[in-house]
Amino acid sequence: MELELLQTITSLILTIGILVTIHEYGHFWVARKCGVKVLRFSIGFGAPIWKRTGADGTEYVLASIPLGGYVKMFGENNASVAPEERHQSFFYKTLGQRVAIVAAGPLVNLAFAAIAYAALFAYGVTYPKPIVGVVESGSLADSIGIQSGMDLIEIDGRPVRTWEDINLALAARVGSLSEIDMVVAKGNEVSRLSTSLNDWRFQFDEISPIRAFGISPWVPPMEPILSQIQLGSAASKAGLQPGDLIKTLNNQPVTLWSEVVTVLRVSPGKQLTLLVQRGPNLLEIPVTLDRKIVNGETIGYLGANVANSVWPADKQVTVQMNPLASIVAGGEKMLQMSWLTLTSIGKLFTGVVSLDNLSGPITIAKVASASASSGIESFINFLAFISVSLGVLNLLPIPMLDGGHLAFYAAEWARGRPLSERLQAFAMKIGLVVVGCLMVIAIFNDVSRL
């Protein structure tokens, strides 16, 4: 338990530390190029735990609260500046230079994501093929005619090579009223299927898009061997450990993980007795399942992942490109993720997507820990996704964010003079309330999911 908590905290600090450093370095580098004197470059907020002053006069700081950072520039708040020092002041720089300095942070986050995606494409990553396993009766997938064993090829005219591609394509269609078109193959037969989405909605925090659509990926038969145990889950409280092999469930023999899942789903809140093999020992372990709402249905939840099975070669696909193609694909993936993030934010404000889907640092920590445990490729992919989210969010025209400052500069360009300090201060207070409320909701959602 302590080791898992330490790994989660370390993964959160590493994730935020990398992305905040990239973001703030964007501001720092462009500010220096524009001749602005940088007083402090801080990773984290609060009391410094380490600091030193560089030869350039900038104070470099690691602070005690690792949930952000900032670059403090000379004269950024219209402070009184002597005429001979105005060439180093942020306030006295041209409008274009100030725009470049403020925009640099989020744009560097987006550039980092594009580079990370390009690196993954160039390195080559092997994924399970998007072959349908189970189709839920009465679901959208069932209504469109998807069957078990079909290979998904296209969605809305875009090729899909992995389940991640399919998840992203489906997530982009939440709340849509129009038809969705899919190209599928089974054996040598290729078919085009379509159905009306009819304002399709679901809870992102409870179910993935593919599950909400009504399909489960094909997986090879899996033994009920546990791998990762989720912190605070029913499995964790019962003392289950990675490597445990479930032999019986309520005295009924089980040989496949799917048999375990079938019993778990219909047992929310119930106590089950597991006989597990741990090394040479057989242990009888009682466990009281958690409850989880998935697509409106309350199911039993253990909170443990199953160990991966060996995938047949013909059920896998390797995505690998030459350097030039990977750069183009990395940029396209970044733009796709940026658009998905932006449209998802829009759906939050219009009510198409519930505020229950907002996530905060606890969820980021859990996902970061899981992705780090899954390997470097998974962690880089996660970093790229969070970097896109950070870049897009910071470009929103909300005071307190970089996008809010850019909105002030747009007004300055249109008016020929800056907005009054009183108006900017008032807007900043509103922005603080908006950002604060969203953070409270996100943290509340995080705690509710524990």
PLY file of the C-alpha trace (Angstrom):
ply
format ascii 1.0
element vertex 450
property float x
property float y
property float z
element edge 449
property int vertex1
property int vertex2
end_header
0.00 0.00 0.00
2.74 2.46 1.00
4.78 1.58 -2.10
1.74 2.11 -4.36
0.99 5.48 -2.74
4.63 6.53 -3.14
4.57 5.53 -6.81
1.35 7.50 -7.37
2.73 10.64 -5.71
6.04 10.32 -7.56
4.27 9.88 -10.90
2.14 12.99 -10.24
5.16 15.11 -9.33
7.09 13.82 -12.35
4.19 14.46 -14.74
3.39 17.95 -13.51
7.07 18.79 -13.06
7.90 17.93 -16.69
4.90 19.73 -18.20
5.11 22.83 -15.98
8.84 23.14 -16.66
8.17 22.99 -20.42
5.35 25.53 -20.15
7.23 28.04 -18.01
10.42 27.63 -20.04
8.44 28.75 -23.09
7.57 32.02 -21.33
11.13 32.34 -19.99
12.93 31.73 -23.28
10.82 34.14 -25.35
10.95 36.79 -22.61
14.75 36.63 -22.62
14.82 36.78 -26.43
12.68 39.93 -26.25
15.09 41.54 -23.81
12.91 41.24 -20.70
14.73 40.76 -17.41
13.47 37.61 -15.67
13.54 37.90 -11.89
12.42 34.38 -10.93
11.83 31.02 -12.66
9.86 28.86 -10.22
8.68 25.27 -10.52
6.00 24.93 -7.86
4.37 27.43 -5.53
4.89 28.29 -1.87
8.08 28.23 0.18
11.25 27.42 -1.78
12.94 24.11 -0.97
15.87 24.90 -3.27
17.00 28.04 -5.04
20.02 29.63 -6.61
20.74 32.81 -8.55
22.23 32.29 -11.98
24.86 34.40 -13.71
22.01 36.02 -15.66
20.55 37.40 -12.41
17.51 35.10 -12.52
16.56 33.28 -9.32
15.82 29.61 -10.08
13.48 27.99 -7.54
11.98 24.61 -6.70
9.01 25.29 -4.41
7.14 23.10 -1.94
3.76 22.83 -3.73
4.43 21.03 -7.04
1.14 21.93 -8.74
2.26 24.67 -11.09
4.92 27.29 -11.57
5.55 30.83 -12.75
8.00 33.20 -14.37
8.31 36.57 -12.63
9.40 39.31 -15.03
10.72 42.78 -14.35
8.03 45.46 -14.69
5.22 43.07 -15.62
2.61 44.78 -13.41
3.22 48.36 -14.53
5.47 48.90 -11.55
7.41 52.14 -11.42
10.41 51.68 -13.68
13.26 54.12 -14.15
13.56 55.39 -17.75
16.99 53.80 -18.18
15.56 50.36 -17.21
12.48 50.39 -19.43
14.23 48.38 -22.12
14.22 45.43 -19.67
10.60 45.86 -18.55
7.79 43.59 -19.75
5.28 46.45 -19.53
7.24 48.63 -21.97
7.68 45.96 -24.62
5.69 46.18 -27.85
2.28 44.57 -28.06
3.63 41.88 -30.39
6.45 41.01 -27.99
4.07 40.74 -25.03
1.75 38.52 -27.05
4.68 36.28 -28.02
5.87 35.96 -24.40
2.42 35.07 -23.05
1.51 32.69 -25.89
4.86 30.88 -25.73
3.95 28.74 -22.70
0.86 26.97 -24.08
2.31 26.81 -27.60
5.40 25.01 -26.29
3.10 22.52 -24.56
1.40 21.82 -27.89
4.77 21.55 -29.66
6.00 19.11 -27.00
2.92 16.93 -27.56
3.50 16.90 -31.33
7.15 15.91 -30.82
6.18 13.19 -28.32
3.59 11.71 -30.67
6.10 11.89 -33.55
8.69 10.06 -31.45
6.21 7.28 -30.70
5.29 6.96 -34.38
8.98 6.83 -35.37
9.90 4.34 -32.63
6.99 2.09 -33.45
4.38 0.87 -31.01
2.51 -2.44 -31.18
-1.21 -2.38 -30.38
-4.00 -4.97 -30.36
-5.95 -4.85 -33.62
-9.40 -3.27 -33.27
-11.24 -6.57 -33.47
-14.64 -6.65 -31.81
-15.06 -9.12 -28.97
-18.53 -8.85 -27.42
-21.40 -6.70 -28.72
-23.92 -5.61 -26.08
-27.50 -6.47 -27.01
-29.63 -3.37 -27.71
-26.63 -1.04 -27.92
-25.78 1.40 -30.72
-23.19 -1.08 -31.97
-25.86 -3.77 -32.09
-28.27 -1.48 -33.94
-25.68 -0.57 -36.57
-25.01 -4.25 -37.28
-21.59 -4.74 -35.70
-20.83 -8.36 -34.85
-18.26 -10.19 -32.78
-15.08 -10.86 -34.75
-15.41 -7.82 -37.04
-12.33 -5.68 -37.67
-13.05 -1.92 -37.47
-11.40 -0.07 -40.38
-12.89 3.45 -40.66
-15.10 5.81 -38.65
-16.57 8.84 -40.40
-14.10 8.51 -43.25
-10.99 8.39 -41.03
-8.91 5.20 -40.86
-8.70 3.66 -37.40
-5.80 1.37 -36.61
-6.04 1.07 -32.83
-8.64 1.10 -30.08
-7.32 4.51 -29.05
-8.21 5.84 -32.52
-11.72 4.42 -32.09
-12.14 5.86 -28.61
-11.13 9.32 -29.87
-13.42 9.11 -32.89
-16.39 8.09 -30.75
-15.63 10.66 -28.03
-15.77 13.40 -30.65
-19.35 12.38 -31.54
-20.87 12.71 -28.05
-24.04 14.79 -28.25
-24.21 14.48 -32.03
-27.55 14.21 -33.81
-26.16 13.12 -37.18
-25.33 9.65 -38.45
-22.10 7.84 -37.74
-20.53 5.86 -40.60
-18.25 2.88 -40.07
-16.37 0.53 -42.38
-15.87 -2.97 -40.99
-14.45 -6.25 -42.24
-15.08 -9.85 -41.34
-12.91 -12.29 -43.20
-12.74 -11.07 -46.81
-16.07 -9.24 -46.64
-15.96 -5.44 -46.18
-19.15 -3.57 -45.21
-20.20 0.05 -44.65
-22.56 0.57 -41.71
-24.34 3.67 -40.43
-26.84 4.67 -37.76
-28.22 7.87 -36.20
-26.55 8.86 -32.94
-29.68 10.74 -31.79
-27.92 12.97 -29.20
-25.77 10.12 -27.86
-24.45 10.81 -24.35
-22.66 8.99 -21.54
-20.48 9.66 -18.49
-16.79 9.72 -19.46
-15.72 9.09 -15.85
-17.79 5.90 -15.67
-17.33 4.23 -19.05
-15.12 4.48 -22.12
-16.60 5.54 -25.48
-16.25 2.05 -26.97
-18.03 0.49 -23.98
-20.78 3.12 -24.15
-21.16 2.37 -27.86
-21.70 -1.25 -26.89
-18.54 -3.11 -27.91
-15.73 -4.78 -26.04
-12.33 -5.37 -27.66
-11.38 -8.92 -28.50
-8.84 -10.23 -25.99
-7.15 -13.62 -25.79
-8.42 -15.91 -23.02
-6.98 -14.58 -19.77
-6.22 -16.48 -16.60
-7.54 -14.73 -13.46
-4.09 -13.56 -12.36
-4.18 -10.10 -10.74
-1.70 -7.42 -11.73
-2.16 -3.84 -10.48
-4.29 -3.31 -7.37
-5.97 0.11 -7.26
-5.32 2.21 -4.17
-8.27 2.22 -1.74
-10.25 -0.34 -3.75
-12.09 -3.40 -2.49
-9.17 -5.57 -3.63
-6.68 -3.38 -1.78
-8.73 -3.40 1.45
-9.06 -7.20 1.30
-5.29 -7.62 1.00
-5.17 -9.00 -2.54
-1.77 -8.65 -4.19
-0.37 -8.58 -7.74
0.34 -12.13 -8.86
-2.56 -13.68 -6.96
-4.25 -16.42 -9.04
-7.98 -16.74 -8.33
-8.84 -20.45 -8.12
-12.42 -20.31 -6.84
-15.07 -17.62 -6.36
-17.67 -18.44 -3.68
-16.48 -22.07 -3.90
-17.06 -22.16 -7.68
-13.94 -22.99 -9.75
-12.87 -20.31 -12.26
-10.25 -20.63 -14.98
-10.84 -17.44 -17.00
-10.95 -13.79 -15.99
-14.20 -13.39 -17.94
-15.85 -15.86 -15.52
-14.72 -13.70 -12.59
-16.03 -10.52 -14.24
-19.45 -12.12 -14.83
-19.85 -12.78 -11.10
-18.41 -9.40 -10.04
-20.79 -7.39 -12.22
-23.92 -8.82 -10.58
-22.59 -8.54 -7.00
-22.36 -4.81 -6.12
-21.69 -4.31 -2.41
-21.73 -8.05 -1.71
-19.10 -10.04 0.16
-17.46 -12.77 -1.91
-14.95 -15.39 -0.85
-11.93 -15.84 -3.09
-9.54 -18.76 -2.95
-6.26 -17.48 -4.37
-2.91 -19.09 -4.99
-0.05 -16.90 -3.81
3.23 -18.61 -4.57
2.99 -22.11 -3.07
0.17 -21.12 -0.69
-3.61 -21.23 -1.05
-5.38 -18.40 0.79
-9.08 -17.88 1.41
-9.77 -14.13 1.25
-13.16 -12.47 1.86
-13.72 -9.27 -0.15
-16.62 -6.82 -0.07
-17.08 -5.38 -3.54
-17.44 -1.68 -4.25
-20.37 -0.30 -6.23
-19.85 1.44 -9.54
-22.41 2.95 -11.90
-21.65 2.14 -15.53
-24.02 3.39 -18.22
-26.80 3.70 -15.63
-26.24 0.19 -14.22
-24.81 -0.46 -10.75
-22.20 -3.19 -10.92
-19.79 -4.81 -8.51
-16.23 -3.47 -8.66
-13.09 -5.22 -7.38
-10.48 -2.59 -8.30
-7.84 -4.94 -9.67
-6.43 -5.36 -13.15
-5.75 -8.72 -14.72
-2.31 -9.73 -15.96
-1.87 -9.41 -19.72
-2.06 -12.51 -21.86
0.19 -13.30 -24.79
-1.36 -11.84 -27.95
-1.21 -13.80 -31.22
0.86 -11.99 -33.85
-2.05 -11.86 -36.29
-4.16 -10.02 -33.72
-1.66 -7.16 -33.38
-0.64 -4.17 -35.49
2.60 -2.19 -35.29
2.36 1.51 -36.05
5.78 2.73 -37.23
6.70 5.47 -39.69
9.78 7.02 -41.25
11.01 10.25 -39.58
9.29 12.64 -42.01
5.96 10.82 -41.92
6.15 10.58 -38.12
6.59 14.36 -37.82
3.51 14.96 -39.99
1.51 12.33 -38.09
2.65 13.76 -34.74
1.42 17.20 -35.73
-1.89 15.79 -36.96
-2.36 13.82 -33.74
-1.67 16.94 -31.67
-4.24 18.94 -33.68
-6.77 16.12 -33.38
-6.32 15.96 -29.61
-6.45 19.76 -29.35
-9.75 19.88 -31.25
-11.17 17.05 -29.13
-10.14 18.90 -25.95
-11.63 22.17 -27.19
-14.93 20.61 -28.28
-15.15 18.67 -25.00
-14.76 21.92 -23.07
-17.52 23.42 -25.19
-19.76 20.45 -24.43
-19.08 20.91 -20.70
-20.30 24.51 -20.81
-23.35 23.64 -22.95
-24.33 20.70 -20.75
-23.79 18.00 -23.38
-21.04 16.56 -21.17
-21.61 16.57 -17.41
-19.32 18.45 -15.01
-18.90 15.06 -13.32
-16.33 14.35 -16.03
-13.92 17.04 -14.80
-10.79 15.54 -13.29
-8.18 17.03 -10.99
-4.76 16.14 -9.56
-5.87 12.91 -7.88
-7.11 11.42 -11.14
-4.02 12.68 -12.96
-1.87 11.01 -10.29
-3.67 7.68 -10.63
-3.51 7.69 -14.43
0.12 8.83 -14.40
1.02 5.99 -12.05
-0.81 3.43 -14.18
0.76 4.67 -17.42
4.23 4.75 -15.88
3.76 1.16 -14.73
2.70 0.15 -18.25
5.97 1.25 -19.83
7.73 4.28 -21.28
5.57 4.39 -24.44
2.37 4.56 -22.37
3.82 7.26 -20.11
4.99 9.39 -23.05
1.54 9.09 -24.63
-0.02 10.20 -21.34
2.40 13.14 -21.05
1.50 14.22 -24.58
-2.23 14.05 -23.82
-1.91 16.13 -20.62
0.40 18.57 -22.41
-2.26 19.14 -25.08
-4.89 19.67 -22.38
-2.62 22.14 -20.55
-1.87 24.05 -23.75
-5.50 24.29 -24.88
-6.83 25.19 -21.42
-4.27 27.98 -21.04
-5.30 29.48 -24.38
-8.94 29.87 -23.30
-9.91 33.57 -22.98
-10.38 33.34 -19.21
-8.65 35.97 -17.04
-5.98 34.39 -14.82
-4.98 32.12 -17.72
-2.59 32.98 -20.55
-5.57 33.19 -22.90
-7.11 35.86 -20.70
-4.00 38.04 -21.06
-4.08 37.46 -24.81
-7.72 38.62 -24.80
-6.63 41.82 -23.03
-3.97 42.36 -25.70
-6.54 41.77 -28.46
-8.69 44.49 -26.91
-5.63 46.74 -26.68
-4.90 46.20 -30.37
-8.52 46.93 -31.32
-8.79 50.06 -29.12
-5.31 51.40 -29.73
-4.67 51.55 -25.99
-4.74 49.08 -23.06
-7.84 48.37 -21.02
-7.93 50.27 -17.74
-6.14 48.65 -14.80
-9.42 48.72 -12.87
-11.24 46.73 -15.57
-8.40 44.24 -15.86
-8.32 43.76 -12.09
-12.09 43.17 -12.04
-11.80 40.63 -14.88
-9.00 38.89 -13.02
-11.25 38.46 -9.98
-13.95 36.90 -12.16
-11.37 34.62 -13.76
-10.12 33.60 -10.32
-13.66 32.65 -9.29
-14.25 30.65 -12.50
-10.94 28.77 -12.29
-11.38 28.24 -8.55
-14.88 26.80 -8.99
-13.70 24.44 -11.73
-10.82 23.28 -9.53
-13.17 22.65 -6.59
-15.50 20.62 -8.84
-12.57 18.66 -10.28
-11.14 17.82 -6.84
-14.62 16.94 -5.53
-15.04 14.56 -8.48
-11.62 13.07 -7.76
-12.50 12.40 -4.13
-15.91 10.97 -5.10
-14.20 8.39 -7.31
-11.92 7.09 -4.56
0 1
1 2
2 3
3 4
4 5
5 6
6 7
7 8
8 9
9 10
10 11
11 12
12 13
13 14
14 15
15 16
16 17
17 18
18 19
19 20
20 21
21 22
22 23
23 24
24 25
25 26
26 27
27 28
28 29
29 30
30 31
31 32
32 33
33 34
34 35
35 36
36 37
37 38
38 39
39 40
40 41
41 42
42 43
43 44
44 45
45 46
46 47
47 48
48 49
49 50
50 51
51 52
52 53
53 54
54 55
55 56
56 57
57 58
58 59
59 60
60 61
61 62
62 63
63 64
64 65
65 66
66 67
67 68
68 69
69 70
70 71
71 72
72 73
73 74
74 75
75 76
76 77
77 78
78 79
79 80
80 81
81 82
82 83
83 84
84 85
85 86
86 87
87 88
88 89
89 90
90 91
91 92
92 93
93 94
94 95
95 96
96 97
97 98
98 99
99 100
100 101
101 102
102 103
103 104
104 105
105 106
106 107
107 108
108 109
109 110
110 111
111 112
112 113
113 114
114 115
115 116
116 117
117 118
118 119
119 120
120 121
121 122
122 123
123 124
124 125
125 126
126 127
127 128
128 129
129 130
130 131
131 132
132 133
133 134
134 135
135 136
136 137
137 138
138 139
139 140
140 141
141 142
142 143
143 144
144 145
145 146
146 147
147 148
148 149
149 150
150 151
151 152
152 153
153 154
154 155
155 156
156 157
157 158
158 159
159 160
160 161
161 162
162 163
163 164
164 165
165 166
166 167
167 168
168 169
169 170
170 171
171 172
172 173
173 174
174 175
175 176
176 177
177 178
178 179
179 180
180 181
181 182
182 183
183 184
184 185
185 186
186 187
187 188
188 189
189 190
190 191
191 192
192 193
193 194
194 195
195 196
196 197
197 198
198 199
199 200
200 201
201 202
202 203
203 204
204 205
205 206
206 207
207 208
208 209
209 210
210 211
211 212
212 213
213 214
214 215
215 216
216 217
217 218
218 219
219 220
220 221
221 222
222 223
223 224
224 225
225 226
226 227
227 228
228 229
229 230
230 231
231 232
232 233
233 234
234 235
235 236
236 237
237 238
238 239
239 240
240 241
241 242
242 243
243 244
244 245
245 246
246 247
247 248
248 249
249 250
250 251
251 252
252 253
253 254
254 255
255 256
256 257
257 258
258 259
259 260
260 261
261 262
262 263
263 264
264 265
265 266
266 267
267 268
268 269
269 270
270 271
271 272
272 273
273 274
274 275
275 276
276 277
277 278
278 279
279 280
280 281
281 282
282 283
283 284
284 285
285 286
286 287
287 288
288 289
289 290
290 291
291 292
292 293
293 294
294 295
295 296
296 297
297 298
298 299
299 300
300 301
301 302
302 303
303 304
304 305
305 306
306 307
307 308
308 309
309 310
310 311
311 312
312 313
313 314
314 315
315 316
316 317
317 318
318 319
319 320
320 321
321 322
322 323
323 324
324 325
325 326
326 327
327 328
328 329
329 330
330 331
331 332
332 333
333 334
334 335
335 336
336 337
337 338
338 339
339 340
340 341
341 342
342 343
343 344
344 345
345 346
346 347
347 348
348 349
349 350
350 351
351 352
352 353
353 354
354 355
355 356
356 357
357 358
358 359
359 360
360 361
361 362
362 363
363 364
364 365
365 366
366 367
367 368
368 369
369 370
370 371
371 372
372 373
373 374
374 375
375 376
376 377
377 378
378 379
379 380
380 381
381 382
382 383
383 384
384 385
385 386
386 387
387 388
388 389
389 390
390 391
391 392
392 393
393 394
394 395
395 396
396 397
397 398
398 399
399 400
400 401
401 402
402 403
403 404
404 405
405 406
406 407
407 408
408 409
409 410
410 411
411 412
412 413
413 414
414 415
415 416
416 417
417 418
418 419
419 420
420 421
421 422
422 423
423 424
424 425
425 426
426 427
427 428
428 429
429 430
430 431
431 432
432 433
433 434
434 435
435 436
436 437
437 438
438 439
439 440
440 441
441 442
442 443
443 444
444 445
445 446
446 447
447 448
448 449
